Amino acid sequence: MIVSSVRTCRVERGWSQDELARRAGLSRPAVSAIETGRVVPSVSAALSLAAALACRVEDLFGAPVPPATADPGWAWAPATEPCPFWAASVGGRLIRYPVERTVAGVLRPDGTMHGSVVRPQEAFDPQRVLVIAGCDLAAGMLAEEMAHVASMRLLPFIRSSGRALDLLRRGLVHVAGLHLQDAVGADDNERAVRERLGGGYSLLRVSRWQEGLALQPGLGITTIRQAVRANLRWVGREEGSGARRCLDTILGRRRARPEGYDRIAFDHGGVAETIRTGWAQAGVCVRLAAQSAGLDFLAVRGEDYDLCYRTDMEDDPRVRAVVGIVRSRRFRAALGVLPGYDCATAGELRRVVHG
């Protein structure tokens, strides 16, 4: 039997079944049947629901979850048993995170949970672990500096801007990385935080990077207009991501299909890999991802990438360490040599107050 997390994800967003059905292009009875397990969703329906909820299909549908996963100490329910995990102290709570791929690779777990039995390994002090959700491919460099300079661990989860802010709102991460701009290319990070989280947050500038179109080599396309008019296979991004905003702005009504894009990727690297392997010919990502995959790249705009955290966390040693590293000459120099990264404003700090 397939266990569905659709209802949980829908309720977390405050949506009715009608709202989810509208966003996913399904009927309300179909959504109800899927939520209650009366119907096994088709591949198309599962992909539509995942895109509407800005998550992965495997986040919505998986094997039955053992009772131990209801433990409030889990950030999100593990998909396997036994489950290796990491642990961190967030907001005064000890939270376990199922091990997954990060931008720093798969890091050594702190332990394994089998049913209700925890089998610890040599673990990091949870008070010295900082949890970040974001889409910066260079977050691994920040993790290296945290270990080298502060003897602290950084867990860099790969999440879109929207999902990262949601995790921060729910108190499941310390820091959310975001890059959001409006249709005319104006910085929208501060407004997004104010609207989604309210006041009482700080934004730390890490870099300004180039976002644009990654293209399969050999297409002979040299302008954005040519790419939009060409009959290409596009890979999209989930709603709530900065890259999706950019791509929707570029294409407007010229989408690959009326109901969306040919394929959906969940990070910049996923976009580049989908094109590199031939499943798509074009998509939006940062220059670093495109060049690392050997793709052609047409810059569209520069975007500010910020780290957001609660202002009352400023005195936390983990946050102080991140601020110090981002402002350091050593880190800025290393980050600045990456394709498309500009660190001239790195380290700038802004407070988000209630509007």
C-alpha positions as CSV (number, residue, x, y, z in Angstrom):
1,M,0.0,0.0,0.0
2,I,1.3,3.5,-0.9
3,V,1.2,6.0,1.9
4,S,0.3,9.5,0.8
5,S,1.6,12.7,2.5
6,V,-0.5,14.9,0.1
7,R,-3.0,15.9,2.8
8,T,-0.2,16.8,5.3
9,C,1.6,19.0,2.8
10,R,-1.7,20.6,1.7
11,V,-2.7,21.4,5.2
12,E,0.7,22.8,6.1
13,R,0.2,25.4,3.3
14,G,-3.3,26.2,4.4
15,W,-4.9,25.1,1.2
16,S,-8.3,23.5,0.7
17,Q,-8.7,20.4,-1.6
18,D,-10.2,22.7,-4.2
19,E,-7.1,25.0,-4.1
20,L,-4.7,22.1,-4.5
21,A,-6.9,20.6,-7.3
22,R,-6.8,23.9,-9.1
23,R,-3.0,24.3,-8.8
24,A,-2.4,20.7,-9.9
25,G,-4.9,20.6,-12.7
26,L,-6.9,17.8,-11.1
27,S,-10.5,17.4,-9.9
28,R,-11.3,17.8,-6.2
29,P,-12.7,14.3,-6.0
30,A,-9.4,13.0,-7.5
31,V,-7.4,14.8,-4.8
32,S,-9.7,13.5,-2.1
33,A,-9.3,9.9,-3.4
34,I,-5.5,10.2,-3.5
35,E,-5.3,11.7,0.0
36,T,-7.4,8.9,1.5
37,G,-5.6,6.1,-0.4
38,R,-8.7,5.0,-2.3
39,V,-6.9,5.7,-5.6
40,V,-3.2,5.1,-6.6
41,P,-2.2,8.2,-8.6
42,S,-1.0,8.0,-12.1
43,V,2.5,9.2,-12.9
44,S,1.1,12.3,-14.4
45,A,-1.1,13.1,-11.4
46,A,1.8,12.4,-9.0
47,L,4.1,14.8,-10.9
48,S,1.4,17.5,-11.0
49,L,0.8,17.2,-7.3
50,A,4.5,17.4,-6.5
51,A,5.0,20.4,-8.8
52,A,2.0,22.2,-7.1
53,L,3.3,21.4,-3.6
54,A,6.9,22.3,-4.6
55,C,8.3,19.0,-3.4
56,R,9.5,15.7,-4.8
57,V,7.2,12.8,-5.8
58,E,9.0,10.6,-3.2
59,D,8.1,13.2,-0.5
60,L,4.4,12.6,-1.2
61,F,4.3,8.9,-1.9
62,G,6.4,6.2,-0.2
63,A,6.4,3.0,1.7
64,P,4.5,2.8,5.0
65,V,6.2,4.7,7.7
66,P,7.0,2.9,11.0
67,P,5.5,4.3,14.2
68,A,8.8,5.7,15.3
69,T,8.8,8.2,12.5
70,A,5.9,10.0,14.2
71,D,8.5,11.1,16.8
72,P,8.3,14.9,16.9
73,G,12.1,14.9,16.9
74,W,12.2,14.2,13.1
75,A,12.4,17.1,10.8
76,W,10.5,15.1,8.2
77,A,9.5,11.4,8.1
78,P,12.2,9.0,7.0
79,A,11.5,7.0,3.8
80,T,13.5,3.9,4.8
81,E,14.2,1.7,7.8
82,P,16.8,1.5,9.3
83,C,17.3,5.3,8.7
84,P,20.7,7.0,9.2
85,F,20.3,10.5,10.5
86,W,22.0,13.7,11.5
87,A,21.1,15.6,14.6
88,A,21.1,19.3,15.4
89,S,19.7,21.6,18.1
90,V,17.3,24.1,16.5
91,G,15.2,26.5,18.6
92,G,16.0,24.5,21.8
93,R,14.9,21.2,20.3
94,L,16.9,18.2,19.2
95,I,15.9,17.4,15.7
96,R,16.9,14.4,13.6
97,Y,17.3,14.7,9.8
98,P,17.2,11.7,7.5
99,V,20.5,11.4,5.6
100,E,20.3,12.6,2.0
101,R,22.5,14.0,-0.7
102,T,23.7,17.5,0.1
103,V,25.8,20.0,-1.9
104,A,28.7,18.7,0.2
105,G,27.9,15.1,-0.6
106,V,26.6,12.5,1.8
107,L,28.0,13.4,5.2
108,R,28.8,10.9,7.9
109,P,25.6,10.2,9.9
110,D,25.3,10.7,13.7
111,G,23.4,7.5,14.1
112,T,20.9,5.1,12.8
113,M,17.3,4.5,13.9
114,H,15.6,1.2,13.5
115,G,12.1,1.2,14.8
116,S,12.3,2.8,18.2
117,V,15.9,1.9,18.7
118,V,18.5,4.6,18.2
119,R,22.0,3.3,17.4
120,P,24.4,6.3,17.9
121,Q,27.7,6.6,16.2
122,E,30.5,9.1,16.9
123,A,28.3,12.2,16.7
124,F,28.8,15.9,16.5
125,D,27.6,18.1,19.4
126,P,24.1,19.1,18.2
127,Q,24.8,22.6,19.6
128,R,27.7,23.0,17.1
129,V,25.7,22.0,14.0
130,L,24.2,24.6,11.8
131,V,21.4,23.6,9.4
132,I,20.9,25.5,6.2
133,A,18.3,24.9,3.4
134,G,19.1,26.6,0.1
135,C,20.2,26.0,-3.5
136,D,23.7,27.5,-3.6
137,L,25.9,25.0,-5.2
138,A,28.9,26.5,-3.4
139,A,27.4,25.9,0.1
140,G,29.9,23.1,0.4
141,M,32.7,25.7,0.5
142,L,30.9,27.3,3.4
143,A,30.7,23.9,5.1
144,E,34.5,23.4,4.7
145,E,35.2,26.8,6.2
146,M,32.9,26.2,9.1
147,A,34.8,23.0,9.9
148,H,38.2,24.6,9.4
149,V,37.7,27.9,11.1
150,A,35.1,27.2,13.8
151,S,35.2,23.4,14.2
152,M,31.5,23.3,13.5
153,R,29.4,21.2,11.2
154,L,27.1,22.7,8.5
155,L,24.3,20.6,7.0
156,P,23.5,22.2,3.6
157,F,20.2,20.7,2.5
158,I,19.2,21.3,-1.2
159,R,15.9,23.2,-1.2
160,S,14.4,25.9,-3.4
161,S,14.0,29.4,-2.0
162,G,10.3,28.9,-1.2
163,R,10.8,25.5,0.5
164,A,13.8,26.9,2.5
165,L,11.7,29.8,3.8
166,D,8.9,27.3,4.7
167,L,11.4,25.2,6.7
168,L,12.7,28.3,8.5
169,R,9.1,29.3,9.3
170,R,8.5,25.9,10.8
171,G,11.6,26.0,13.0
172,L,13.3,23.1,11.2
173,V,16.4,24.9,10.0
174,H,18.5,27.7,11.3
175,V,19.1,29.4,8.0
176,A,17.3,29.7,4.7
177,G,19.0,30.6,1.4
178,L,17.0,32.5,-1.1
179,H,17.2,34.4,-4.4
180,L,13.9,35.8,-5.5
181,Q,13.2,38.6,-7.9
182,D,10.0,40.1,-9.3
183,A,9.1,40.2,-13.0
184,V,11.1,43.3,-13.7
185,G,14.2,41.9,-12.0
186,A,14.1,43.9,-8.8
187,D,15.4,42.4,-5.6
188,D,12.5,40.6,-3.8
189,N,14.3,38.8,-1.0
190,E,13.4,41.3,1.7
191,R,9.7,41.5,0.6
192,A,9.5,37.7,0.3
193,V,10.7,37.3,3.9
194,R,8.4,40.0,5.2
195,E,5.3,38.5,3.5
196,R,6.1,34.8,4.3
197,L,7.7,35.1,7.8
198,G,7.0,38.6,9.0
199,G,9.6,40.8,10.8
200,G,12.3,39.8,13.2
201,Y,14.7,38.3,10.5
202,S,18.1,39.3,9.1
203,L,19.4,38.9,5.6
204,L,23.1,38.2,5.1
205,R,24.3,38.8,1.5
206,V,26.6,36.0,0.2
207,S,27.0,36.8,-3.4
208,R,25.3,38.1,-6.6
209,W,25.3,35.4,-9.2
210,Q,24.3,35.1,-12.9
211,E,21.2,33.2,-13.7
212,G,20.2,32.4,-17.2
213,L,19.5,29.8,-19.9
214,A,21.5,26.6,-20.0
215,L,21.4,25.1,-23.5
216,Q,22.4,21.9,-25.0
217,P,25.6,22.5,-26.9
218,G,25.4,22.6,-30.7
219,L,21.9,24.2,-31.0
220,G,23.4,27.4,-32.6
221,I,21.2,29.6,-30.3
222,T,22.9,32.9,-29.4
223,T,20.0,35.0,-27.9
224,I,17.2,34.6,-25.5
225,R,14.7,35.4,-28.2
226,Q,16.0,32.6,-30.4
227,A,15.6,30.2,-27.5
228,V,12.1,31.2,-26.7
229,R,11.0,30.9,-30.4
230,A,12.7,27.6,-31.0
231,N,10.9,24.3,-30.6
232,L,13.0,23.1,-27.6
233,R,12.4,20.6,-24.8
234,W,12.4,22.6,-21.6
235,V,13.2,21.5,-18.1
236,G,11.4,23.6,-15.5
237,R,11.7,24.2,-11.7
238,E,9.1,23.8,-9.0
239,E,6.9,26.7,-7.9
240,G,8.5,28.8,-5.3
241,S,12.0,28.6,-6.7
242,G,13.9,31.7,-8.0
243,A,14.7,29.9,-11.2
244,R,11.0,29.1,-11.9
245,R,10.2,32.8,-11.6
246,C,12.9,33.6,-14.1
247,L,11.8,30.9,-16.5
248,D,8.2,31.9,-16.3
249,T,9.1,35.5,-17.0
250,I,11.2,34.5,-20.0
251,L,8.7,32.2,-21.6
252,G,5.5,33.9,-20.6
253,R,2.8,32.0,-22.5
254,R,5.3,30.2,-24.6
255,R,5.5,27.2,-22.3
256,A,6.6,23.7,-23.5
257,R,3.0,22.5,-22.9
258,P,-0.1,24.3,-21.7
259,E,0.0,22.6,-18.4
260,G,3.6,23.2,-17.6
261,Y,7.1,22.2,-18.6
262,D,8.4,19.0,-20.1
263,R,10.3,18.0,-17.0
264,I,10.8,19.4,-13.5
265,A,14.1,19.6,-11.7
266,F,14.6,20.4,-8.0
267,D,17.9,22.3,-8.0
268,H,20.3,24.1,-10.4
269,G,22.4,21.0,-10.7
270,G,19.3,19.0,-11.6
271,V,18.5,21.4,-14.5
272,A,22.0,21.1,-15.9
273,E,22.1,17.3,-15.5
274,T,18.7,16.9,-17.3
275,I,20.0,18.9,-20.2
276,R,23.4,17.2,-20.2
277,T,21.9,13.8,-20.4
278,G,19.6,14.8,-23.3
279,W,16.2,14.7,-21.5
280,A,15.8,18.4,-22.2
281,Q,17.5,21.0,-24.3
282,A,17.0,24.2,-22.3
283,G,16.3,25.4,-18.7
284,V,17.2,28.1,-16.2
285,C,20.0,27.7,-13.7
286,V,23.0,29.6,-12.4
287,R,26.1,29.9,-14.6
288,L,28.2,27.7,-12.3
289,A,25.8,24.7,-12.9
290,A,25.7,25.2,-16.6
291,Q,29.5,25.5,-17.1
292,S,30.2,22.6,-14.8
293,A,28.1,20.4,-17.0
294,G,29.7,21.6,-20.2
295,L,26.5,23.4,-21.4
296,D,26.1,26.7,-23.3
297,F,24.9,29.6,-21.2
298,L,23.0,32.8,-21.9
299,A,23.0,35.2,-19.0
300,V,19.6,36.7,-18.2
301,R,20.1,38.6,-15.0
302,G,22.1,39.0,-11.8
303,E,20.4,37.8,-8.6
304,D,21.3,38.5,-5.0
305,Y,21.7,35.3,-2.9
306,D,21.0,35.9,0.8
307,L,21.0,33.8,3.9
308,C,18.0,34.5,6.2
309,Y,17.8,33.7,9.9
310,R,16.0,34.9,12.9
311,T,17.5,38.2,14.2
312,D,17.4,36.8,17.8
313,M,19.9,34.1,16.6
314,E,22.6,36.7,15.9
315,D,24.5,35.9,19.1
316,D,24.4,32.1,18.5
317,P,28.0,31.0,18.0
318,R,27.0,29.1,14.8
319,V,25.4,32.2,13.2
320,R,28.3,34.4,14.3
321,A,30.7,31.9,12.6
322,V,28.8,32.1,9.3
323,V,28.7,35.9,9.3
324,G,32.4,36.0,10.1
325,I,33.3,33.5,7.3
326,V,31.1,35.2,4.7
327,R,32.8,38.5,5.5
328,S,36.3,37.1,5.5
329,R,38.7,38.0,2.7
330,R,39.7,34.3,2.3
331,F,36.1,33.1,1.7
332,R,35.1,36.0,-0.6
333,A,38.2,35.4,-2.7
334,A,37.5,31.7,-3.1
335,L,33.8,32.2,-3.9
336,G,34.6,35.1,-6.3
337,V,36.6,32.9,-8.7
338,L,33.5,30.7,-9.4
339,P,31.8,31.3,-12.8
340,G,29.1,33.9,-12.4
341,Y,29.7,34.8,-8.8
342,D,30.3,38.4,-7.7
343,C,31.2,38.9,-4.0
344,A,31.5,42.7,-4.0
345,T,28.6,43.0,-1.5
346,A,29.2,39.8,0.4
347,G,28.7,40.3,4.1
348,E,26.1,43.1,4.0
349,L,23.5,42.7,6.6
350,R,19.9,43.9,6.5
351,R,17.1,43.6,9.1
352,V,13.6,42.7,8.0
353,V,11.0,44.5,10.1
354,H,7.2,44.4,10.0
355,G,5.8,46.5,7.1
